Amino acid sequence: MNILITGCNGQLGTCLRTLQPQYSQHQWFNTDVAQLDITSQADVERFVNEHEIDGIINCAAYTAVDKAESDEALAQRLNAEAPAFLAHAVDQRGGFIIQISTDYVFDGTAHQPYTEDDETNPQSVYGRTKLVGELNVLKLCRRAMVIRTAWLYSPYGKNFVKTMLRLAQERDELNVVADQHGSPTSADDLAEAIMHIVEQGIQPGTYHFTNEGATTWYDFTREILRISGINCRVNPLQTSQYPTPAVRPAYSVLSKEKIKNTFHLHIPHWQEALEKVLLTHPNLKA
């Protein structure tokens, strides 16, 4: 197959690129904004048709959650409109799209893991625009899959793990929010799951993928520093003590039963995944 990856220089896109040599039976088209403007419908349709694209993995997104509150127009173009252009173009060729989405489509008031059928209620511009993107791809492409993930980190780009490692080496103590619950996700594990799904065959619909287990940002930070052998005090904060422009879900643990059962996936626990990333990349920092 000819498979297009958008946002190829981001965390997930980079992890997918590192796996491509194992899937050399496909031809991969790795693009970022310099190679393809996904906010232009004409450019998208031209690219998809010229390269006879059979599938798209859309990793491109506006992910600056707080900045989106004051830049809604650009967030809307990247997170809502661009996925529609991609989905429509590939559907015309009978192809598939995998749209990467987020836990921010939920309001975070639940007390048990969110399933794919639970009601969405985004509380931020980022969450609202990503939800519209989900709805657009499911409406416009018959072979569309939405994969919601959360708390994504990797050795690449900017992410929480790299930021905490850098700050812990610059400071004697860190203050970290301790009342938001979720599941850290290794972009490596998500990339491997996506490749597995492509090989098994697309099953349209919405799915959740994070690493197993749940924690808080505070406990996540403590584990990052423990594994890395960094001695730095971590103090728990309440969300109210750390106001941000965008509202964060207080609870965004996602149920993975559907994706595990449909594609026979084994998903590592978040601590196991974190240890693998940190021990594989011992000099990791932002």
C-alpha positions as CSV (number, residue, x, y, z in Angstrom):
1,M,0.0,0.0,0.0
2,N,0.9,3.6,-0.4
3,I,0.5,5.2,3.1
4,L,0.7,8.9,3.9
5,I,1.8,10.0,7.3
6,T,1.1,13.6,8.2
7,G,2.8,15.4,11.1
8,C,5.8,13.1,10.5
9,N,8.2,15.3,12.6
10,G,6.0,15.2,15.7
11,Q,6.3,12.6,18.5
12,L,4.1,9.9,17.0
13,G,5.1,10.6,13.4
14,T,8.8,10.2,14.3
15,C,8.0,6.9,16.2
16,L,6.1,5.7,13.1
17,R,9.0,6.6,10.8
18,T,11.4,4.5,13.0
19,L,9.2,1.5,12.5
20,Q,8.9,1.8,8.7
21,P,11.9,-0.4,7.8
22,Q,10.0,-3.3,9.4
23,Y,7.1,-2.6,7.0
24,S,9.0,-2.2,3.8
25,Q,6.2,-3.9,1.9
26,H,4.4,-0.6,1.9
27,Q,5.5,2.7,0.4
28,W,5.6,5.4,3.0
29,F,5.0,9.1,2.3
30,N,6.2,11.1,5.3
31,T,5.0,14.7,5.3
32,D,5.0,17.7,7.5
33,V,3.9,21.2,6.8
34,A,6.9,21.8,4.5
35,Q,5.8,18.9,2.2
36,L,2.0,19.2,2.4
37,D,-0.3,21.9,3.6
38,I,-3.2,19.8,5.0
39,T,-5.3,22.9,5.6
40,S,-5.6,23.3,1.8
41,Q,-8.2,21.0,0.3
42,A,-6.7,21.4,-3.2
43,D,-3.2,20.5,-2.0
44,V,-4.5,17.4,-0.1
45,E,-6.5,16.1,-3.1
46,R,-3.6,16.6,-5.5
47,F,-1.1,14.8,-3.2
48,V,-3.4,11.9,-2.5
49,N,-4.3,11.4,-6.1
50,E,-0.8,11.9,-7.6
51,H,0.8,9.4,-5.1
52,E,-2.2,7.0,-5.3
53,I,-2.5,7.0,-1.5
54,D,-4.3,4.0,-0.1
55,G,-4.3,5.0,3.6
56,I,-3.5,8.0,5.8
57,I,-2.3,8.1,9.4
58,N,-3.1,11.7,10.5
59,C,-0.6,12.6,13.3
60,A,-0.8,16.4,12.5
61,A,-2.6,18.6,15.0
62,Y,-2.6,21.9,16.8
63,T,-1.6,20.6,20.2
64,A,-0.7,23.8,22.1
65,V,-3.6,23.3,24.5
66,D,-3.4,26.7,26.3
67,K,-2.4,28.7,23.2
68,A,-5.5,27.3,21.4
69,E,-7.7,29.3,23.7
70,S,-6.6,32.5,22.0
71,D,-5.9,31.0,18.6
72,E,-9.1,29.1,17.9
73,A,-9.1,29.8,14.2
74,L,-5.8,28.0,13.5
75,A,-6.8,25.2,15.9
76,Q,-10.0,24.8,14.0
77,R,-8.2,24.6,10.6
78,L,-5.7,22.0,11.8
79,N,-7.8,19.9,14.1
80,A,-11.2,20.0,12.5
81,E,-11.0,21.1,8.8
82,A,-7.8,19.4,7.7
83,P,-8.9,15.9,8.9
84,A,-12.1,16.4,6.8
85,F,-10.0,17.2,3.7
86,L,-7.8,14.1,4.3
87,A,-10.8,11.8,4.9
88,H,-12.7,13.0,1.9
89,A,-9.7,12.7,-0.4
90,V,-8.7,9.2,0.6
91,D,-12.3,8.0,0.7
92,Q,-12.6,8.9,-3.0
93,R,-9.9,6.3,-3.6
94,G,-11.6,3.7,-1.4
95,G,-8.8,4.1,1.2
96,F,-8.6,4.4,5.0
97,I,-7.7,7.1,7.5
98,I,-6.5,6.7,11.1
99,Q,-7.2,9.9,12.9
100,I,-5.4,10.5,16.2
101,S,-7.5,12.2,18.9
102,T,-7.4,13.0,22.5
103,D,-8.9,12.4,26.0
104,Y,-9.7,16.2,26.0
105,V,-13.0,15.3,24.2
106,F,-14.3,14.3,27.7
107,D,-15.0,16.7,30.6
108,G,-13.1,14.7,33.1
109,T,-15.9,14.3,35.6
110,A,-16.1,10.5,35.4
111,H,-14.8,8.1,38.1
112,Q,-14.3,5.1,36.0
113,P,-12.4,4.6,32.6
114,Y,-14.2,6.3,29.7
115,T,-15.4,4.0,27.0
116,E,-15.8,4.9,23.3
117,D,-19.6,5.1,23.8
118,D,-19.4,7.6,26.7
119,E,-20.8,11.1,26.1
120,T,-18.2,13.7,25.0
121,N,-18.2,17.1,26.5
122,P,-14.9,19.0,25.7
123,Q,-14.1,21.9,28.0
124,S,-11.4,23.6,25.9
125,V,-10.9,24.9,22.4
126,Y,-8.4,22.0,21.8
127,G,-10.9,19.4,22.9
128,R,-13.7,20.9,20.9
129,T,-11.7,21.2,17.7
130,K,-10.4,17.7,18.0
131,L,-13.9,16.3,18.5
132,V,-15.1,18.0,15.3
133,G,-12.1,16.4,13.6
134,E,-13.2,13.0,14.8
135,L,-16.8,13.5,13.6
136,N,-15.6,14.8,10.2
137,V,-13.4,11.8,9.4
138,L,-16.1,9.3,10.5
139,K,-18.7,11.1,8.4
140,L,-16.5,11.5,5.3
141,C,-14.5,8.3,5.1
142,R,-16.2,4.8,5.1
143,R,-12.9,3.3,6.4
144,A,-12.2,5.8,9.1
145,M,-10.7,4.9,12.5
146,V,-10.4,7.4,15.4
147,I,-7.8,6.5,18.0
148,R,-8.0,8.6,21.2
149,T,-4.9,8.7,23.3
150,A,-3.6,10.7,26.3
151,W,-0.5,12.0,28.1
152,L,1.7,11.2,25.1
153,Y,5.5,11.2,25.5
154,S,8.6,10.0,23.6
155,P,12.3,10.7,23.2
156,Y,11.3,13.3,20.5
157,G,9.8,16.8,20.5
158,K,8.4,18.5,23.5
159,N,6.6,16.5,26.2
160,F,6.1,16.2,29.9
161,V,8.8,13.6,30.5
162,K,11.5,15.6,28.8
163,T,10.4,18.8,30.5
164,M,10.5,17.2,34.0
165,L,13.9,15.7,33.4
166,R,15.3,19.1,32.4
167,L,13.7,21.0,35.3
168,A,14.8,18.4,37.8
169,Q,18.4,18.9,36.8
170,E,18.0,22.7,37.0
171,R,16.1,22.9,40.3
172,D,16.1,21.5,43.8
173,E,12.4,20.9,43.9
174,L,9.4,20.7,41.5
175,N,5.7,21.5,42.1
176,V,3.4,19.2,40.2
177,V,-0.3,18.8,40.0
178,A,-1.5,15.8,42.0
179,D,-5.3,15.8,41.5
180,Q,-5.5,15.1,37.7
181,H,-5.7,11.3,36.9
182,G,-4.8,9.7,33.6
183,S,-2.6,7.2,31.8
184,P,0.8,8.1,30.4
185,T,1.3,6.8,26.9
186,S,4.6,5.9,25.2
187,A,4.4,7.1,21.6
188,D,6.5,4.1,20.7
189,D,3.8,1.8,22.0
190,L,1.0,3.7,20.2
191,A,3.0,3.6,16.9
192,E,3.5,-0.2,17.2
193,A,-0.2,-0.6,17.8
194,I,-1.0,1.5,14.7
195,M,1.3,-0.6,12.6
196,H,-0.3,-3.8,14.0
197,I,-3.8,-2.4,13.1
198,V,-2.7,-1.5,9.5
199,E,-1.4,-5.1,9.0
200,Q,-4.5,-6.7,10.6
201,G,-6.9,-4.5,8.6
202,I,-8.9,-1.4,9.4
203,Q,-12.0,-1.8,11.5
204,P,-13.9,1.5,11.2
205,G,-15.0,3.2,14.4
206,T,-13.6,5.0,17.5
207,Y,-11.0,3.4,19.8
208,H,-9.0,4.3,22.9
209,F,-5.3,3.6,23.3
210,T,-3.1,4.5,26.3
211,N,-0.7,2.4,28.3
212,E,-2.3,0.3,31.0
213,G,-2.8,1.6,34.5
214,A,-3.5,5.1,35.8
215,T,-1.6,7.7,37.8
216,T,-1.4,11.5,38.5
217,W,1.1,14.0,37.1
218,Y,2.7,14.1,40.5
219,D,3.3,10.4,40.8
220,F,4.3,10.2,37.1
221,T,7.0,12.8,37.8
222,R,8.2,10.9,40.9
223,E,8.5,7.7,38.8
224,I,10.4,9.6,36.0
225,L,12.9,10.8,38.5
226,R,13.2,7.5,40.3
227,I,14.0,5.6,37.1
228,S,16.4,8.3,36.0
229,G,18.2,8.4,39.3
230,I,17.7,12.1,39.8
231,N,17.4,13.4,43.3
232,C,14.9,16.3,43.3
233,R,12.1,16.9,45.7
234,V,8.6,16.8,44.2
235,N,5.7,18.7,45.9
236,P,2.1,17.9,45.2
237,L,-0.1,20.8,43.9
238,Q,-3.9,21.1,43.5
239,T,-5.1,22.2,40.0
240,S,-6.5,25.3,41.7
241,Q,-3.0,26.3,42.6
242,Y,-1.8,26.1,39.0
243,P,-4.3,28.0,36.9
244,T,-4.0,27.6,33.1
245,P,-6.0,29.1,30.2
246,A,-7.4,25.7,29.1
247,V,-9.4,23.5,31.5
248,R,-7.7,20.1,32.0
249,P,-9.8,16.9,32.6
250,A,-9.5,16.0,36.3
251,Y,-10.0,12.3,35.3
252,S,-9.3,11.1,31.8
253,V,-8.4,7.4,32.1
254,L,-9.6,5.6,28.9
255,S,-10.9,2.1,28.7
256,K,-8.8,0.0,26.2
257,E,-11.0,-3.1,26.1
258,K,-12.4,-2.4,22.6
259,I,-9.0,-2.0,20.9
260,K,-7.5,-4.9,22.7
261,N,-10.3,-7.3,21.9
262,T,-10.7,-6.1,18.2
263,F,-7.0,-6.3,17.3
264,H,-5.7,-8.8,19.9
265,L,-3.3,-6.2,21.3
266,H,-1.1,-6.5,24.4
267,I,-0.6,-3.1,25.9
268,P,2.2,-2.6,28.4
269,H,1.7,-0.9,31.8
270,W,2.7,2.7,31.9
271,Q,5.5,2.1,34.4
272,E,7.0,-0.6,32.2
273,A,6.7,1.6,29.1
274,L,8.3,4.5,30.9
275,E,11.2,2.4,32.1
276,K,11.8,1.1,28.6
277,V,11.9,4.6,27.1
278,L,14.1,6.1,29.8
279,L,16.6,3.2,29.9
280,T,16.8,3.1,26.1
281,H,17.5,6.8,26.0
282,P,19.5,7.5,29.2
283,N,20.5,11.1,28.2
284,L,17.0,12.1,27.5
285,K,16.0,15.7,28.4
286,A,14.2,18.6,26.7
